[in-house]
Amino acid sequence: MNKVSIIFSRISVWLIVSALLVASCKQGGKRSKDDGQATIPRDNAAFYDDIKKAEKIFYTLPSPLESAMLIKSAGAIFDDAILNPTENVRNYITNRSRALNLGIYTCDLSFASLYDQTQLIIDYMSAAKSMADGLGILDAVADEDITKLEENIHDTETIMDIVSQTYLNSNSYLEDNGQPAIAAIVLTGGWIEGLYIGTQLIDMKNFENNELVVRIIDQKLSVDILLNLLESNSGHPVVDELILQVGKIKRVFDKITLTTTPVKAEYDQPSNMTVLKSEVKSDLTLEVFKELSAIVAEIRNSFIK
Amino acid sequence: MRIFKVIVAASLIILASSASVSGQCKAFAKKTCLPELGSYTHDGNYHAVVLSEGEEAELYKTFYSNMEYRLSICGEEALPPVEFIVYDANRNVLYSSRDDSFAGTWDFRLESSQQLRIHIKVGTASQPGTTPASGCVSIMFGFRIK
């Protein structure tokens, strides 16, 4: 076999493997019965029992936009000092740091958008674009989006639409191009940033009956979903590292007990929607909150280095 | 040498068709499912998958109190109706689209935050011996403050 044939055969093998891998990734992430690699016990393992039959399982976290909306609706006051400075963009040269900070900057962008921080909106959109471009995500943020953003900088609804589209474009690109692990890392960055902003904005003098504290407690419900998402992508070195870090947060959340009454679905005629009625009680103490806040800050600050 | 050319061509076709199917689902989700959210703000998450008749998907998500949500589930025209059922953490059925004439959207709000499971199943309509239909199924969420 001459040199050209050897090179050609190697390219062929690479292409076949790539094609098969990509094709298998596009099958909707089918899972077998033994596919679950849970390493950290779940509070409600039975809840996840039925997943074996499904062709595709989606573990969905609150998006950065939803997290920002939860924080704002709880009455929190905007503080740009807690966001990840956009100057840090130049420090992110690995896929790990770009993926984590794509989630973080998108969360910061969402937060700035809801509080009409015009210059910050443009700065954080550019930072998110830089991260997406670095990851090779095509058209996550098109130049037209930046122009549209600048033209509608005082129109919160249009800005929220653009932010939502940006996040959708990034996620769909990564999912559709066989990079679900990178997509999971982006989602983790966004979730941690939302939790970080929430914990940093709590007024400690007003801890009791604080709506923002309730929103933090709510994240106990999402930590298992995040671990499932990460564990479904285990084997990727960054994902494996994140499983350990999120595991630390889960261990603190495990110290909080949530007691929920049975959920009753009732149709509400005036609002034309179903109301899911139930009551929830929790026993979060100031001490546990401080522990949670510290561990979240430690992990988040390691992400933005 | 000729066999290599055939292998390369076949591989490129597989790669191209895979990318095309995915792009098709994203375009379908944005064009068909997104407008169904109406006045609700899309959360930005992307959930779309190619399913065949009889196949199922599951989605786990936390929904928050004092927010109003619209869940929108769309299947491509080639598919039979797509049914979805919403369960609470204790596996109680909270909503079934089958009982609502296979509606594609469901509006709801919660008095307390809950982790819910959404089970999606594509119906079957093909005659035995024929190829089951397959197509994109997309799940989207919109939210607004109460």
Interface residues (C-beta under 8 A of the other chain):
Chain A: S5 F8 S9 I11 S12 L15 I16 S18 A19 L20 V22 A23 C25 K26 Q27 G28 G29 N44 A46 F47 Y48 D50 I51 K53 A54 E55 K56 I57 F58 Y59 T60 L61 P62 S63 P64 L65 E66 M69 L70 S73 E157 M160 D161 V163 S164 Q165 T166 Y167 L168 N171 S172 E175 D176 N177 V214 R215 D218 Q219 L221 S222 D224 I225 N228 T260 P262 V263 A265 S271 N272 M273 T274 V275 L276 K277 S278 E279 V280
Chain B: M1 F4 I7 V8 A10 S11 L12 I14 L15 S18 A19 V21 S22 G23 C25 K26 A29 K30 T41 H42 D43 G44 N45 Y46 H47 A48 V49 V50 L51 E55 E56 A57 E58 L59 Y60 K61 T62 F63 Y64 S65 N66 M67 E68 D88 A89 N90 R91 N92 L94 Y95 W106 D107 F108 R109 L110 E111 S112 S113 Q114 Q115 R117 H119 I139 F141 F143 I145
